[in-house]
Amino acid sequence: MSPIEDHPLRYALANELHARPFPSLDAPCGAIFLAIKRPEQPEAHEVDAGRAHLTQLLDRYGAPHPQPGATHWFGEVGKFKLKWEQHTEFVTYTLFTPALEDRPFDPKAFQGFPDEWLASAPGPRITSALIRVEGDPGPAEITKRVDGWFVPESLAVSKVLDGAATIATDFRIDVAGHMRLAIFVGDVTGERRIGRIVQRLCEIETYKSMSMLGLARVRDLGPRMRDLDTTLTALMSAMTEGGTNAEDTLRELLVTSAELESLLAQSSFRFGATGAYEAIVNQRIDVLREQRFEGRQTFAEFMMRRFDPAMRTVKASERRLQTMAERAIRAGDLLRTRVDVERSAQNQKLLESMDKRADLQLRLQKTVEGLSVVAISYYAVNLVLYMAQPAAYAVGIPKLVLAAVTTPVVVLAVWWMVHRIREKME
């Protein structure tokens, strides 16, 4: 027993590096390749659909099932050897056969995948290919064969792995719906090297097809992006020229910005996956170490002329969408600042108006206060006259004289009382 405790994932992570070995193939032989696209956002019951679909195929051939949770499987199914791999977005099946059809790239070879089983696939086919591996018949014979098998306009032929093999394809889908790939190997090329070449070609085709989904996404977004760009430019022009309601413009700008952010969020995964798939395609071509064959274009040259422009379009569209979203955010910030300034000016005017109204109210209050003193004094004088008149009558003081004497005193007393009350309130 080791005195140190292992991380619970140590062996699982170490074995993952050896989980997908290259097949060992001996020329002549053939391979039938199929890649099925998994759902974008699978439901709970669709998560293991790829494994269940594999199990259906294994049951038809009486082959053992993969372990629960497995993402790869390799074994014999009838007269074939099957290699199955489950990836994040797709599932691949590769059937290897030691025999070649008399007719090169005969569609009947694909019957290794039964029609009923294909019809029950958990997703659409993203690509399929027929791969033919032969011995090297010499440059002249290779040239004759590939010219008859492929479309010359897009044909790519090259020697790979320091001349260990010659590979050829035209990257086109034939009438049966499959790509065609030809490999001519030398007598000294080992079985594992042949298997690596076949695996690399399958990966190049799969990841090329998956990365092109980004271009399809960009084409779908193109019209809406143009409309949003026009709307955004018009809103920014309206901000510059003035004469429009800032709050209405801000509301429209926020709607545009929200839609741009939504498009960016919906497309971010596809853009990121496209970049990752493009890097894998280029890396797989680099490790083949291509050399030119009889002056023909290589796989790398074909990708540079046809594949790279599509990837640059995807990257340019991603940058454009991000730039538009950033422009909308900056414009929104500027417009919010403008709205805040206008509101501050309106608030300042409102405060000035309130100050004027307060001053008027103060003046009115003073006026009312004076009138109140007069009114209160009037009633107070009458009360004093009523109370003092009997005494004044006894001593012979006329009522008029009594009123003249008491009025100033009462008025002063009322004014002093009102003044004290106002001071306490203030």
C-alpha positions in Angstrom: 0.0 0.0 0.0 1.3 3.4 -0.9 1.7 5.7 2.1 0.2 8.7 0.2 -3.4 9.0 -0.8 -4.2 9.3 -4.6 -6.5 12.0 -5.9 -9.8 10.2 -6.7 -9.6 11.2 -10.4 -5.9 10.4 -10.8 -6.3 7.1 -12.7 -9.4 8.3 -14.6 -7.6 11.3 -15.9 -4.4 9.4 -16.8 -6.4 6.7 -18.6 -8.2 9.4 -20.6 -5.0 10.1 -22.5 -5.0 6.5 -23.8 -8.8 6.2 -24.2 -8.9 6.7 -28.0 -6.0 4.7 -29.5 -5.4 4.8 -33.3 -6.6 1.7 -35.2 -4.1 -0.7 -36.7 -4.8 -1.1 -40.4 -3.1 -3.1 -43.1 -3.4 -2.1 -46.8 -5.5 -2.7 -48.7 -8.5 -1.9 -46.6 -11.4 0.4 -46.4 -13.2 2.6 -43.8 -16.7 3.9 -43.7 -17.1 7.1 -41.6 -20.2 8.7 -40.2 -20.6 11.8 -38.0 -24.0 12.6 -36.4 -24.8 16.0 -35.0 -26.1 16.0 -31.4 -28.9 18.4 -30.4 -27.9 21.9 -29.5 -29.5 21.8 -26.1 -30.5 18.1 -25.5 -33.4 17.3 -23.2 -32.7 15.1 -20.2 -33.8 12.0 -22.1 -31.6 12.9 -25.1 -28.3 13.1 -23.1 -27.5 9.4 -23.6 -29.2 9.1 -27.0 -25.9 8.7 -28.8 -24.9 5.7 -26.5 -28.4 4.2 -26.9 -28.1 4.5 -30.7 -24.7 2.7 -30.6 -26.3 0.0 -28.4 -28.9 -0.6 -31.1 -26.2 -1.1 -33.7 -24.3 -3.5 -31.5 -27.4 -5.5 -30.8 -27.9 -6.0 -34.5 -24.5 -7.5 -34.7 -24.6 -9.3 -31.4 -21.6 -7.3 -30.1 -21.0 -6.5 -26.4 -22.3 -3.1 -25.0 -20.0 -0.3 -23.8 -19.7 0.5 -20.2 -22.2 2.9 -18.6 -21.1 6.5 -19.2 -18.6 5.5 -21.8 -17.7 8.1 -24.5 -15.7 5.7 -26.8 -15.9 2.1 -27.9 -13.8 -0.1 -30.2 -14.6 -3.7 -31.1 -15.7 -6.2 -33.8 -19.2 -6.0 -35.3 -19.7 -8.8 -37.8 -17.0 -8.6 -40.5 -16.2 -5.0 -39.5 -14.3 -3.3 -36.7 -16.2 -0.4 -35.2 -14.7 2.7 -33.6 -17.3 4.9 -31.8 -16.6 8.3 -30.1 -19.0 10.7 -28.5 -18.0 14.3 -28.4 -19.7 17.5 -27.1 -21.5 18.3 -30.3 -21.3 15.1 -32.4 -20.9 11.4 -32.4 -18.7 9.5 -34.8 -18.8 5.9 -36.2 -16.0 4.4 -38.2 -16.3 0.9 -39.7 -13.0 -0.7 -40.8 -13.1 -3.5 -43.4 -10.1 -5.5 -44.7 -11.7 -6.0 -48.1 -12.1 -3.4 -50.9 -14.9 -3.3 -53.3 -14.2 -4.0 -57.0 -15.8 -0.6 -57.8 -14.0 2.2 -56.0 -16.1 4.1 -53.5 -19.1 1.9 -54.1 -22.1 3.3 -52.2 -23.0 -0.3 -51.2 -20.1 -0.1 -48.7 -22.1 2.2 -46.5 -24.7 -0.6 -46.0 -22.5 -1.6 -43.0 -24.8 0.9 -41.3 -28.3 -0.5 -41.7 -31.0 1.8 -43.2 -33.4 1.3 -40.3 -30.6 2.1 -37.8 -29.7 5.3 -39.8 -33.3 6.3 -39.8 -33.4 6.2 -36.0 -30.3 8.4 -35.6 -30.7 10.9 -32.7 -29.6 13.8 -34.9 -28.8 14.8 -38.6 -25.7 13.6 -40.4 -23.0 16.3 -40.4 -20.7 14.3 -42.7 -20.0 10.8 -44.0 -17.0 9.5 -46.0 -15.8 6.5 -47.8 -12.1 5.9 -47.4 -10.1 3.7 -49.6 -6.6 2.5 -48.6 -4.4 0.9 -51.3 -0.8 0.1 -51.8 1.4 2.6 -53.7 1.2 1.8 -57.4 3.6 4.6 -58.4 3.1 8.3 -59.2 1.8 7.8 -62.7 -0.9 5.3 -61.7 -1.9 7.4 -58.7 -2.4 10.4 -61.0 -4.5 8.3 -63.3 -6.7 7.0 -60.5 -7.3 10.2 -58.7 -8.1 12.0 -61.9 -10.8 9.5 -62.6 -12.2 9.4 -59.0 -12.2 13.1 -58.1 -13.2 16.5 -59.5 -10.0 18.0 -60.9 -10.9 21.6 -60.0 -10.9 20.9 -56.3 -8.6 17.9 -56.1 -5.9 18.0 -53.4 -3.1 15.4 -53.5 0.0 15.3 -51.3 2.6 13.1 -49.8 2.4 12.9 -46.0 4.6 11.8 -43.1 7.9 12.0 -45.0 6.5 10.1 -48.0 4.9 7.3 -46.0 1.7 7.7 -47.9 -0.1 9.8 -50.6 -3.6 11.2 -49.7 -6.2 12.6 -52.1 -9.7 14.0 -52.0 -11.7 16.7 -53.7 -13.7 17.7 -50.6 -17.0 17.2 -52.5 -20.1 15.1 -51.7 -20.7 12.4 -54.3 -24.1 11.4 -55.7 -24.5 8.9 -52.9 -24.0 11.6 -50.3 -20.5 10.8 -49.1 -17.1 12.3 -49.2 -14.3 10.4 -50.9 -10.8 10.0 -49.5 -8.0 7.9 -51.0 -4.8 6.8 -49.4 -1.9 5.1 -51.1 0.7 3.7 -48.7 4.2 2.4 -49.2 5.3 -1.2 -48.5 7.2 -0.1 -45.4 4.4 1.9 -43.8 3.3 0.3 -40.6 -0.2 -0.6 -39.6 -0.4 1.9 -36.8 0.8 4.7 -39.1 -1.9 3.8 -41.6 -4.4 3.9 -38.8 -3.1 7.4 -37.7 -3.5 8.7 -41.3 -7.1 7.4 -41.6 -7.9 8.9 -38.2 -6.4 12.3 -39.1 -8.3 12.5 -42.3 -11.6 11.6 -40.5 -10.9 14.3 -38.0 -10.0 16.9 -40.6 -13.3 16.2 -42.4 -15.4 16.2 -39.2 -14.0 19.4 -37.7 -14.0 21.1 -41.1 -17.7 20.4 -41.4 -18.4 21.4 -37.8 -16.5 24.7 -38.2 -18.5 25.6 -41.3 -21.6 25.7 -39.0 -20.2 29.0 -37.9 -20.4 30.4 -41.4 -24.1 29.2 -41.7 -24.8 31.0 -38.4 -23.2 34.2 -39.7 -25.2 34.1 -42.9 -28.4 33.7 -40.8 -27.4 36.7 -38.7 -26.3 38.9 -41.6 -29.6 40.5 -42.6 -30.5 41.2 -38.9 -27.1 42.6 -38.2 -27.3 45.0 -41.2 -30.7 46.2 -40.0 -29.4 46.7 -36.4 -26.4 48.5 -37.7 -28.5 50.9 -39.8 -30.8 51.5 -36.8 -27.9 52.1 -34.5 -26.3 54.6 -37.0 -29.6 56.5 -37.3 -30.0 56.7 -33.6 -26.4 58.0 -33.1 -27.0 60.5 -35.9 -30.1 61.7 -34.2 -28.2 62.2 -31.0 -25.6 64.3 -32.8 -28.0 66.5 -34.7 -30.3 67.1 -31.8 -33.9 68.1 -32.1 -35.2 64.8 -30.9 -36.6 63.7 -27.6 -33.6 62.2 -25.7 -35.7 59.9 -23.6 -37.5 58.4 -26.7 -34.1 58.0 -28.4 -32.7 56.3 -25.3 -35.6 53.9 -25.2 -35.0 52.9 -28.8 -31.3 52.6 -28.2 -31.8 50.3 -25.2 -34.1 48.0 -27.3 -31.4 47.8 -30.0 -28.7 47.2 -27.4 -30.7 44.4 -25.8 -31.2 42.7 -29.1 -27.5 42.9 -29.9 -26.6 41.4 -26.6 -29.1 38.7 -27.2 -27.6 37.9 -30.6 -24.2 37.9 -29.1 -25.2 35.6 -26.3 -27.0 33.2 -28.7 -24.0 33.0 -31.0 -21.1 33.1 -28.6 -20.9 29.3 -28.2 -21.0 28.7 -32.0 -18.3 31.4 -32.6 -16.1 29.9 -29.9 -16.6 26.3 -31.2 -15.9 27.4 -34.7 -12.5 28.9 -33.6 -11.7 25.7 -31.7 -12.6 23.5 -34.7 -10.6 25.6 -37.1 -7.5 25.3 -34.9 -7.9 21.5 -34.8 -8.3 21.3 -38.6 -5.1 23.3 -39.1 -3.2 21.3 -36.4 -4.3 18.0 -38.0 -3.0 19.1 -41.4 0.2 20.3 -39.9 1.0 17.0 -38.2 0.6 15.3 -41.6 3.8 17.1 -42.8 2.6 17.5 -46.4 4.8 17.5 -49.4 3.7 18.4 -52.9 2.8 15.6 -55.3 3.3 16.0 -59.0 2.6 19.8 -58.7 -0.9 19.3 -57.3 -2.3 21.5 -54.6 -2.0 20.2 -51.0 -4.6 20.0 -48.4 -3.1 23.0 -46.7 -3.4 25.0 -49.9 -7.0 24.0 -50.5 -7.8 25.1 -46.9 -6.0 28.4 -47.4 -8.0 29.1 -50.6 -11.4 27.8 -49.6 -11.6 27.2 -45.8 -9.7 30.1 -44.4 -11.9 32.8 -46.0 -15.0 31.2 -44.5 -13.3 31.3 -41.0 -12.2 34.9 -41.5 -15.8 35.8 -42.3 -16.9 34.2 -39.1 -14.3 36.0 -37.1 -15.1 39.3 -38.8 -18.8 38.9 -38.1 -18.1 38.1 -34.5 -15.9 41.2 -34.1 -18.6 43.3 -35.9 -21.3 42.0 -33.6 -19.1 42.8 -30.5 -18.3 46.2 -31.9 -21.9 47.0 -32.5 -22.8 45.9 -29.0 -20.0 48.1 -27.6 -21.1 51.1 -29.7 -24.7 50.7 -28.4 -23.4 50.6 -24.8 -21.3 53.7 -25.3 -24.1 55.5 -27.1 -26.5 54.6 -24.3 -24.1 55.9 -21.7 -23.7 59.2 -23.6 -27.4 59.5 -24.0 -28.1 58.8 -20.4 -25.6 61.5 -19.5 -27.4 63.9 -21.8 -30.8 62.9 -20.2 -29.3 63.4 -16.7 -28.0 66.9 -17.7 -31.4 67.9 -19.2 -33.2 66.6 -16.1 -30.8 68.5 -13.9 -31.5 71.7 -15.8 -35.3 71.0 -15.4 -34.8 70.4 -11.7 -32.9 73.7 -11.4 -35.7 75.5 -13.1 -38.2 73.8 -10.9 -36.3 74.8 -7.8 -36.1 78.4 -9.0 -39.9 78.3 -9.6 -40.4 76.9 -6.1 -38.2 79.7 -4.6 -40.4 82.3 -6.3 -43.6 80.6 -5.1 -42.1 80.4 -1.6 -41.3 84.1 -1.7 -44.8 84.9 -2.9 -46.2 82.8 -0.2 -44.1 84.6 2.4 -45.3 87.9 1.2 -48.9 86.7 1.2 -48.4 85.3 4.6 -47.2 88.7 5.9 -50.1 90.4 4.3 -52.5 87.8 5.8 -50.7 88.3 9.1 -51.4 92.0 9.1 -55.0 91.5 8.2 -55.3 88.9 10.9 -54.0 91.4 13.5 -56.6 93.9 12.4 -59.4 91.3 12.5 -58.4 89.9 15.8 -58.0 93.4 17.2 -61.4 94.4 16.0 -63.1 91.6 17.9 -60.8 92.0 20.9 -61.6 95.7 21.2 -65.3 94.9 21.2 -64.8 92.4 23.9 -62.9 94.9 26.0 -65.6 97.5 25.5 -68.2 95.1 26.6 -66.3 94.2 29.7 -65.1 97.8 30.6 -68.2 99.8 29.6 -70.1 99.4 32.9 -67.1 100.6 34.9 -66.5 103.5 32.5 -70.2 104.5 32.7 -70.0 104.6 36.5 -67.1 107.1 36.4 -68.6 109.1 33.6 -66.3 108.1 30.7 -68.0 108.1 27.3 -68.0 105.0 25.2 -66.2 106.7 22.3 -63.3 107.8 24.6 -63.1 104.3 26.1 -62.8 102.9 22.6 -60.2 105.4 21.6 -58.1 104.5 24.7 -58.4 100.7 24.5 -57.9 100.3 20.7 -54.2 101.1 20.5 -53.5 98.9 23.5 -55.4 95.9 22.2 -53.9 96.2 18.7 -50.3 96.3 20.2 -51.1 93.3 22.4 -52.5 91.3 19.5 -49.6 92.2 17.2 -47.1 91.2 19.9 -48.9 87.9 20.5 -49.0 87.0 16.7 -45.3 88.0 16.4 -44.3 85.7 19.3 -46.3 82.8 17.8 -44.6 83.2 14.4 -41.2 83.3 16.0 -41.8 80.1 17.9 -43.0 78.4 14.7 -39.9 79.5 12.8 
